Amino acid sequence: MRRTTATIPLLAIAVAAVWLTGCAAEPDTVLQSDLPQVPGMVPRDTTGLRQSEGRVTAGQFSYKGPITNLNARAEETMSRFDQAGWKLASQTLSAATASFTYRKDNRTVSVEIIQNGLQPKMSTAVLTVTSEVAVKAAEPAATAEPVVVPVVVPAPAPVSG
């Protein structure tokens, strides 16, 4: 009985250490691709996901988390995109919102980070990925030229009087 009593606290400490270690590390990229995550924020929702050859070609990725310094969060996010080989196309920074667009091969990523002024812990970010490949895949297949089929209509019967 004594051995079990001593083992339980040690087991609890070991489980807590493994759990904390696993939760502390956020993945640097979305789905192990070349698309960086927004640092310091938790992924919440993904819609419209499309992948091709290990790359994210379309999708919208939502994040929530604390932002106490919007400029620092924007700089860290931009640094991740730069390191992953994305090229900055545009950026806008206001008091509560950072927006930027990056391009790489045939893909475009729009990033919007919004600092919640009333509750900074409930700030949000959205990554939206578009690409020519995803647009073409979403378009309906082209059809051939319409075929004209003649319709034969019989002449009306003569009316006798």
C-alpha positions as CSV (number, residue, x, y, z in Angstrom):
1,M,0.0,0.0,0.0
2,R,2.8,2.4,0.8
3,R,4.5,1.9,-2.6
4,T,1.2,2.8,-4.4
5,T,0.8,6.0,-2.3
6,A,4.3,7.1,-3.3
7,T,3.8,6.2,-7.0
8,I,0.6,8.2,-7.5
9,P,2.2,11.7,-6.9
10,L,5.2,10.8,-9.1
11,L,2.9,9.6,-11.9
12,A,0.8,12.7,-11.6
13,I,3.9,14.9,-11.9
14,A,5.1,12.9,-15.0
15,V,1.7,13.2,-16.7
16,A,1.5,16.9,-16.0
17,A,5.0,17.5,-17.4
18,V,4.2,15.6,-20.6
19,W,0.9,17.5,-21.0
20,L,2.5,20.9,-20.4
21,T,5.3,20.1,-22.8
22,G,2.9,19.0,-25.5
23,C,0.7,22.1,-25.1
24,A,3.5,24.6,-24.9
25,A,4.8,24.0,-28.5
26,E,2.6,25.4,-31.2
27,P,3.3,24.1,-34.8
28,D,5.2,26.7,-36.8
29,T,3.3,25.9,-40.0
30,V,-0.2,25.0,-41.2
31,L,-0.5,21.3,-41.8
32,Q,3.3,20.8,-42.1
33,S,3.3,23.0,-45.2
34,D,5.2,26.2,-46.1
35,L,2.3,28.3,-44.8
36,P,3.3,29.9,-41.4
37,Q,0.9,30.0,-38.4
38,V,0.2,33.3,-36.7
39,P,2.6,33.1,-33.7
40,G,1.2,33.2,-30.2
41,M,-2.3,32.4,-31.3
42,V,-4.4,29.2,-31.2
43,P,-5.9,27.9,-34.5
44,R,-9.7,27.8,-34.1
45,D,-11.3,27.0,-37.4
46,T,-10.4,26.0,-40.9
47,T,-12.8,26.2,-43.9
48,G,-12.4,25.6,-47.7
49,L,-9.1,23.7,-47.3
50,R,-7.5,22.5,-50.5
51,Q,-4.0,21.0,-50.8
52,S,-1.9,20.1,-53.8
53,E,1.5,18.4,-53.6
54,G,1.9,19.1,-49.9
55,R,1.1,22.8,-50.3
56,V,-2.0,24.6,-49.1
57,T,-3.6,26.1,-52.2
58,A,-6.8,27.4,-50.7
59,G,-8.5,27.8,-47.3
60,Q,-9.3,30.2,-44.5
61,F,-7.7,29.7,-41.1
62,S,-9.0,31.5,-38.0
63,Y,-7.0,32.1,-34.8
64,K,-7.8,33.5,-31.3
65,G,-5.4,34.6,-28.6
66,P,-3.9,37.4,-26.6
67,I,-2.3,40.4,-28.3
68,T,-0.9,43.1,-26.1
69,N,1.4,44.6,-28.7
70,L,0.0,44.5,-32.3
71,N,3.2,45.9,-33.9
72,A,5.3,43.1,-32.3
73,R,2.8,40.4,-33.3
74,A,2.7,41.8,-36.9
75,E,6.5,41.9,-37.1
76,E,6.8,38.3,-35.8
77,T,4.2,37.1,-38.3
78,M,5.8,38.9,-41.2
79,S,9.2,37.4,-40.2
80,R,7.8,33.9,-40.3
81,F,6.4,34.5,-43.9
82,D,9.8,36.0,-45.0
83,Q,11.7,33.0,-43.6
84,A,9.3,30.6,-45.4
85,G,10.1,32.3,-48.8
86,W,6.9,34.4,-49.1
87,K,7.2,37.8,-50.7
88,L,5.4,40.8,-49.2
89,A,3.0,42.4,-51.7
90,S,1.2,44.9,-49.4
91,Q,0.8,45.9,-45.8
92,T,-1.4,48.2,-43.8
93,L,-1.1,48.8,-40.0
94,S,-3.6,50.8,-38.0
95,A,-4.2,51.2,-34.2
96,A,-6.1,47.9,-34.0
97,T,-5.5,46.0,-37.2
98,A,-2.5,44.7,-39.2
99,S,-3.2,43.5,-42.7
100,F,-0.7,42.2,-45.2
101,T,-0.6,40.2,-48.4
102,Y,2.1,37.7,-49.4
103,R,2.7,35.9,-52.6
104,K,4.6,32.7,-53.5
105,D,4.5,30.8,-56.7
106,N,0.8,30.9,-57.8
107,R,-0.6,31.5,-54.3
108,T,-1.6,34.6,-52.4
109,V,-2.1,34.8,-48.6
110,S,-4.0,37.6,-47.0
111,V,-3.3,38.0,-43.3
112,E,-5.5,40.1,-41.0
113,I,-4.6,40.4,-37.3
114,I,-7.2,42.3,-35.1
115,Q,-6.4,43.4,-31.6
116,N,-9.4,43.4,-29.4
117,G,-9.1,46.7,-27.5
118,L,-11.6,45.7,-24.8
119,Q,-10.4,42.2,-24.3
120,P,-6.9,41.7,-25.7
121,K,-6.9,38.0,-24.8
122,M,-9.8,37.6,-27.3
123,S,-8.0,39.0,-30.3
124,T,-8.3,37.3,-33.7
125,A,-6.4,36.6,-36.9
126,V,-7.4,35.2,-40.2
127,L,-5.2,33.7,-43.0
128,T,-6.9,33.4,-46.4
129,V,-5.1,31.4,-49.1
130,T,-6.0,31.6,-52.7
131,S,-4.3,30.3,-55.8
132,E,-4.8,29.8,-59.5
133,V,-4.8,26.1,-59.0
134,A,-7.7,26.3,-56.5
135,V,-9.7,28.7,-58.7
136,K,-9.3,26.4,-61.8
137,A,-10.3,23.4,-59.7
138,A,-13.4,25.2,-58.5
139,E,-14.6,26.3,-61.9
140,P,-17.0,24.0,-63.8
141,A,-15.5,22.0,-66.7
142,A,-15.7,23.8,-70.0
143,T,-18.2,22.3,-72.4
144,A,-18.0,21.8,-76.1
145,E,-19.8,24.1,-78.5
146,P,-23.6,23.6,-78.4
147,V,-24.9,21.2,-80.9
148,V,-27.9,22.3,-83.0
149,V,-30.4,19.6,-83.7
150,P,-32.9,20.4,-86.4
151,V,-36.5,19.7,-85.5
152,V,-38.8,18.6,-88.3
153,V,-42.2,20.0,-87.9
154,P,-44.9,18.5,-90.3
155,A,-46.8,21.0,-92.5
156,P,-50.4,21.6,-91.4
157,A,-53.0,19.6,-93.3
158,P,-55.0,21.5,-95.9
159,V,-58.4,22.6,-94.7
160,S,-61.3,21.9,-97.0
161,G,-64.3,23.9,-97.1
